[in-house]
């Protein structure tokens, strides 16, 4: 699914709290929603997020996500707030 910038802004207007980083990270990096939800500090390597084969879709190759400086700031902040735990913990039900 692809959103225009206008659609994305409208979507974010209706979001609040801990769900916002789970929206911002895929938008900034192009990663899959599940990757944003399961991202941990151990996956971060400089400007890359690397999921090992057993954690990637297809389980045959590592999944490499390239990050811009803005994306890296989002990811670093989200991961550090959880002391290296999965970003899924940001969402409370």
Secondary structure as GFF3:
##gff-version 3
##sequence-region A 1 93
A	DSSP	alpha_helix	5	13	.	.	.	ID=ss1
A	DSSP	alpha_helix	19	29	.	.	.	ID=ss2
A	DSSP	alpha_helix	33	38	.	.	.	ID=ss3
A	DSSP	three_ten_helix	41	43	.	.	.	ID=ss4
A	DSSP	beta_strand	44	45	.	.	.	ID=ss5
A	DSSP	beta_strand	48	51	.	.	.	ID=ss6
A	DSSP	three_ten_helix	53	55	.	.	.	ID=ss7
A	DSSP	beta_strand	63	66	.	.	.	ID=ss8
A	DSSP	alpha_helix	69	81	.	.	.	ID=ss9
A	DSSP	three_ten_helix	87	90	.	.	.	ID=ss10
###
